[in-house]
Amino acid sequence: METPLATNVDFDHLAESPEFAAFTAILKKLTGVVMALNEPASGKLRLKFKEGEDNPVCRLIRADAVGLRRCTACDHRHHSRAETSGRAQLYTCHAGFWDIAVPVFVFGRHVATISSGQLLREPRSPGAFRRLRRRLDWLKVADHDLRAAYEGAPYLPREQIACVMQLLELFARQLCESAQRIRDLQAQLERVEVRRAREFVEREFRNPSLALGEAAGHAGLSPAHFSHVFRQTTGTSFTRFVQARRVAEAKKQLAETQDSITNICFVCGFNSLTHFNRVFRAFERHSPTQHRQARLSQVPAPNRRALPGADRD
């Protein structure tokens, strides 16, 4: 089974790849649409466009603390839907713009989400601006500033948005293939001691007494040398690596079973509920209970009227 650490390695590789930089520049030049790569574990965005190229209305919203929270919550919710469904999501964000989320998978593991869009839902007009102003009545921005930003916001007809989505899905597959190639190379170069340690963790992570000394002995190294080699090879500490594997299993249990949070805590190798909650929140930015509730809320409403593949926030 792939380890959670692979997510970070793959994300960094994809975000810094020349393919990502080149594609975002071409997309912006041809359509006016910008895109970023979102890391599922941390929520951080890697942007490949120059400052000031994004939707100026979105820039005003994100400069406001309330607006930033709303944008972050909206993106997280719909990116989670893209991950769960395995398909691109076209949705209306809280501010009323078309947004796009395209998941990227490597060996079946969700490693990144392409985030794009920020597109007006209708051509610019005085009436459309008034509707935007009413929707953003909570935003403490003067009308003339919002109007100036609105005039710079991008718009595409629906048929062109569909084409952009197809391009992004094709590019996501290209990113996936690129990540698979680098992972194959890394597997070939990985030290045998680290591979043994990974395999040992995969077998024993549910054991709450699993310790670095055991893994070091299994790898045939002293604890101090093993700790150095493991961090140098994987980019993380052994303790964090084990925690990541346990959190990944907890997320799976939360999504696929009705077991209690307490039971999942111990099944996944944590020795206390308090420790489980603290570690889970450190990785996911929310509690196990909130994670389960978010998963349950991702069931799409029936008879939703929107574009094919589109969600309204």
Secondary structure as GFF3:
##gff-version 3
##sequence-region A 1 313
A	DSSP	alpha_helix	5	15	.	.	.	ID=ss1
A	DSSP	alpha_helix	18	31	.	.	.	ID=ss2
A	DSSP	beta_strand	35	38	.	.	.	ID=ss3
A	DSSP	beta_strand	45	47	.	.	.	ID=ss4
A	DSSP	alpha_helix	56	63	.	.	.	ID=ss5
A	DSSP	alpha_helix	65	85	.	.	.	ID=ss6
A	DSSP	beta_strand	89	92	.	.	.	ID=ss7
A	DSSP	beta_strand	98	106	.	.	.	ID=ss8
A	DSSP	beta_strand	109	119	.	.	.	ID=ss9
A	DSSP	alpha_helix	126	135	.	.	.	ID=ss10
A	DSSP	alpha_helix	143	151	.	.	.	ID=ss11
A	DSSP	alpha_helix	158	189	.	.	.	ID=ss12
A	DSSP	alpha_helix	192	204	.	.	.	ID=ss13
A	DSSP	alpha_helix	212	219	.	.	.	ID=ss14
A	DSSP	alpha_helix	223	234	.	.	.	ID=ss15
A	DSSP	alpha_helix	238	256	.	.	.	ID=ss16
A	DSSP	alpha_helix	261	267	.	.	.	ID=ss17
A	DSSP	alpha_helix	273	284	.	.	.	ID=ss18
A	DSSP	alpha_helix	288	296	.	.	.	ID=ss19
A	DSSP	beta_strand	310	312	.	.	.	ID=ss20
###
